[in-house]
Amino acid sequence: MMSSLLAWLVNPRWNPLARLHMNAVASCLHKYGLRYDDMYDSYHDLDIKDALAQLRREVVDARKQRLKCAMDLSMKHRYLSKEA
């Protein structure tokens, strides 16, 4: 019972508040050129590590490049330009 309630609370498909939160976080991430899925950590979750291993090399490299660019922008206290 409790696990089904918790699953409903955090699933953006069913809970409109979770969807609003996900969209708010995603809009903040877009300022740095990131996607919502880029925030999943492959070092702490083996499922994410396995999923990244199954992706094409270009997709993984693009993800790494987005993360590096976002860290650089964050250190400089800047946002991604509109043209990029």
Summary of the structure (lengths in Angstrom):
residues: 84
radius of gyration: 15.5
end to end distance: 46.5
largest distance: 48.6
contacts: 171
relative contact order: 0.11
helix: 67%
strand: 0%
